[in-house]
Amino acid sequence: MRGEGVLDVSATATAARGRGYAWDGVLLYVPPALRNARHSHFPALLQVALEKPFCLTLDDGTHGHHEVAVMAPSLPHATDTQGHPFLDILVDPDDDLYRYLHPLLDGAPLRSLPLQGIAHLLPQAAALREEGVSAVQAHDFLLRLLRTLCPQPLERLPWDERTLRACAYMRSSIREAVPTVAQVAAHVGLSQSRLMHLFSEDLGLPMRQYLLWLRLRHALRLAGEGRTLTGIALGAGFYDHAHFNRTMRRMVEFAPSVLNASTVMIYGGSA
């Protein structure tokens, strides 16, 4: 079972503050509202309206309103909830839970789904904004949501086994030291050039960008230990707090606000 740590949970925490629940490879963010600039990130995205449909704008300028949206990894987009709360769920494509999102996309970069099929889960979703919800409870809700949306997930992740072995090796190494491409290639038995090509072809980003993403994931883990922002930045291998903030803004857009006083962050560890 996934353990948990808590960052910035105080007696003054209310539903007006955002709440984030983080696990290795998954982030469930429940802001009171969200409006961000156009950006893209490594995780696939599942967004669910809690009150009113939200607006998505894509890189070509097209926009539309959605009750539930599933987005492929690395799809440029901007979200505007127009002042209403919603669920923002980021799932790394090398995480086991991506088995539920891939079939929903069915090869498309974006799928819009009706809310009707998951309407019975909305009270539980809204409760995630309240103080006292643990990472275990949030994870149980997330599984119910994914199983309702996709009753027949993939049996395994749709990537080459060597790509998945490379990801597993990098994830296990990142806490001690950032591995080199040569080390990862030797571990999976491929040349560096072949591994980098295979990795980008499967997951849609260079290996070095993946390693940077893992450092951001490690930063969330350190946040769950209650470290200061400077301690988080240095512990995750960034030069300083400013470098950490720039990287998070570039790769996730809203992430810097997750780690400040406007949001309660609960870290649930790994499976």
C-alpha positions in Angstrom: 0.0 0.0 0.0 1.2 3.5 -0.7 2.5 5.4 2.3 2.0 9.2 2.7 3.7 12.4 3.7 2.1 15.8 4.1 3.4 19.3 3.2 1.8 22.4 4.7 -1.3 20.9 6.3 -2.5 23.4 8.9 -5.6 24.2 10.9 -6.4 27.0 8.4 -6.6 24.8 5.4 -10.0 25.1 3.7 -11.7 24.0 0.5 -10.7 27.5 -1.0 -7.1 26.2 -1.2 -6.0 23.8 -3.8 -4.9 20.3 -2.9 -2.5 18.0 -4.6 -2.0 14.3 -4.1 1.3 13.0 -5.6 2.6 9.5 -6.2 5.6 8.3 -8.2 4.3 8.8 -11.7 0.9 10.3 -10.9 -0.3 13.7 -9.7 -3.9 14.5 -8.8 -4.4 18.2 -8.4 -7.7 19.8 -7.2 -7.5 23.6 -7.6 -10.4 25.9 -6.7 -9.9 27.2 -10.3 -7.2 27.1 -13.0 -6.2 29.2 -15.9 -2.8 28.6 -17.4 -0.7 29.5 -20.5 -0.3 27.2 -23.4 2.2 24.5 -22.5 3.0 20.7 -22.9 4.3 18.1 -20.5 5.4 14.5 -20.4 2.4 13.0 -18.6 -0.9 12.2 -20.2 -3.8 14.3 -18.8 -7.2 13.5 -17.5 -9.3 16.5 -16.6 -12.8 16.4 -15.0 -15.2 19.3 -14.5 -16.7 19.4 -11.0 -19.2 22.2 -11.6 -19.1 23.7 -15.1 -17.4 22.6 -18.4 -13.8 23.9 -18.8 -12.2 25.4 -21.9 -9.2 23.8 -23.6 -7.2 25.7 -26.2 -4.8 23.7 -28.4 -1.6 24.8 -30.1 -3.4 25.6 -33.4 -5.7 28.0 -31.6 -8.8 25.8 -31.7 -10.7 25.6 -28.4 -13.7 23.9 -27.0 -15.6 23.2 -23.7 -15.4 19.8 -22.1 -16.8 17.9 -19.1 -14.1 15.3 -19.2 -11.0 15.4 -21.4 -8.2 12.9 -22.0 -5.0 14.2 -23.6 -2.0 12.4 -25.0 1.4 13.0 -23.5 3.2 16.2 -24.8 0.1 17.8 -26.3 0.4 21.6 -26.2 -2.7 23.1 -24.6 -4.0 25.7 -22.2 -6.8 25.2 -19.6 -9.3 27.7 -18.3 -11.9 26.5 -15.8 -13.5 29.9 -15.8 -13.4 30.2 -12.0 -14.7 26.7 -11.3 -13.0 23.8 -9.5 -12.0 20.6 -11.4 -9.7 17.6 -11.3 -6.4 17.7 -13.1 -4.8 14.3 -13.2 -1.3 13.8 -14.7 -0.2 10.2 -15.4 3.3 9.4 -16.7 3.0 7.2 -19.8 5.5 4.8 -18.1 3.3 4.4 -15.1 1.0 1.4 -14.8 -2.1 3.6 -14.5 -1.5 4.8 -18.1 -3.0 1.4 -19.1 -6.4 3.0 -18.4 -5.8 6.2 -20.4 -4.3 4.8 -23.6 -7.5 3.0 -24.7 -9.6 6.1 -24.1 -7.4 8.1 -26.5 -7.7 5.3 -29.2 -4.9 7.0 -31.2 -6.2 10.5 -31.0 -4.3 13.4 -29.2 -7.5 14.5 -27.4 -10.8 12.9 -26.5 -13.8 14.6 -25.0 -16.0 12.4 -22.9 -19.5 12.9 -21.3 -19.7 13.4 -17.5 -22.8 11.3 -17.2 -20.9 8.0 -16.8 -19.0 9.2 -13.8 -21.5 11.6 -12.3 -22.0 9.3 -9.3 -18.3 9.9 -8.4 -18.5 13.7 -8.3 -19.3 14.0 -4.6 -16.2 11.9 -3.8 -14.2 14.1 -6.2 -15.4 17.3 -4.6 -14.4 15.8 -1.2 -10.8 15.7 -2.3 -10.7 19.4 -1.7 -11.4 19.0 2.0 -8.9 18.7 4.8 -8.5 15.2 6.2 -8.4 13.2 3.0 -5.4 10.9 2.9 -3.3 9.9 0.0 -4.6 6.3 0.4 -8.2 7.6 0.1 -7.3 9.8 -2.9 -5.7 6.8 -4.6 -8.7 4.6 -4.0 -10.9 7.3 -5.6 -8.5 7.6 -8.6 -8.7 3.8 -9.2 -12.5 3.9 -9.1 -12.6 6.8 -11.6 -10.2 5.1 -14.0 -12.0 1.8 -13.8 -15.3 3.5 -14.5 -14.0 5.3 -17.5 -12.1 2.3 -18.8 -13.4 -1.0 -17.6 -11.0 -2.9 -19.9 -7.5 -1.4 -19.6 -4.5 -2.6 -21.5 -2.9 -5.8 -20.1 0.5 -4.1 -20.3 1.9 -0.7 -21.2 2.1 -0.3 -25.0 5.8 0.4 -25.2 8.9 -1.6 -26.1 10.1 -3.7 -23.2 13.6 -2.2 -23.5 12.1 1.3 -23.1 10.3 0.2 -19.9 13.4 -1.4 -18.6 15.3 1.9 -19.2 12.6 3.8 -17.4 12.7 1.5 -14.4 16.5 1.7 -14.2 16.4 5.5 -14.3 13.6 5.7 -11.7 15.6 3.5 -9.3 18.8 5.4 -9.8 17.6 9.0 -9.7 17.5 9.3 -5.9 21.2 8.6 -5.6 22.6 10.1 -8.8 21.4 11.0 -12.3 22.5 8.1 -14.5 24.2 8.8 -17.9 22.8 7.7 -21.2 25.7 5.3 -21.5 24.8 3.6 -18.2 21.2 3.2 -19.2 22.1 1.8 -22.6 24.5 -0.7 -21.0 21.8 -1.8 -18.6 19.3 -2.6 -21.4 21.9 -4.0 -23.8 21.6 -1.4 -26.6 23.8 1.2 -28.2 23.3 4.8 -27.0 22.0 5.9 -30.3 19.6 3.0 -30.7 18.2 3.4 -27.2 17.7 7.2 -27.6 15.8 6.6 -30.9 13.7 3.9 -29.4 13.0 5.9 -26.2 11.9 9.0 -28.2 9.8 7.0 -30.6 7.9 5.3 -27.7 7.5 8.1 -25.2 7.7 11.2 -27.3 10.6 13.0 -25.6 14.4 12.7 -25.4 15.9 10.6 -22.6 17.6 13.7 -21.1 14.2 15.4 -20.8 12.8 12.3 -19.1 15.6 12.4 -16.6 14.8 16.1 -15.9 11.1 15.0 -15.4 12.3 12.4 -12.9 14.1 15.1 -10.9 10.8 17.1 -10.7 9.1 13.9 -9.5 11.8 13.6 -6.9 11.2 17.2 -5.9 7.5 16.3 -5.0 8.8 13.4 -2.9 11.1 15.9 -1.0 8.1 18.2 -0.6 6.2 15.4 1.1 9.1 15.2 3.6 8.4 18.8 4.6 11.5 20.4 3.2 11.8 24.1 2.3 11.6 25.1 -1.3 15.3 25.7 -1.4 16.0 22.3 0.2 13.7 20.7 -2.4 15.5 22.4 -5.2 19.0 21.4 -4.1 17.9 17.9 -3.1 16.5 17.3 -6.5 19.7 18.4 -8.2 18.8 22.0 -9.3 21.3 24.8 -9.1 19.1 26.9 -6.9 15.4 27.8 -6.1 15.2 30.0 -9.2 16.4 27.2 -11.5 13.9 24.8 -9.9 11.0 27.2 -10.4 11.9 27.9 -14.1 12.1 24.2 -14.9 8.8 23.5 -13.2 7.0 26.3 -15.0 8.4 25.2 -18.3 7.5 21.5 -17.9 4.2 21.7 -15.9 3.1 25.3 -16.0 1.1 25.3 -12.7 3.6 23.3 -10.6 5.3 26.2 -8.7 2.0 27.1 -7.1 1.6 23.5 -5.9 4.5 23.9 -3.5 3.5 27.3 -2.0 1.1 28.4 0.7 -1.9 28.3 -1.7 -1.9 24.5 -1.9 -1.8 21.6 0.4 0.4 18.8 -1.1 0.1 15.2 0.1 2.7 12.8 -1.1 1.7 9.1 -1.3 5.0 7.4 -2.1 5.1 4.5 -4.5 3.1 1.3 -5.0 
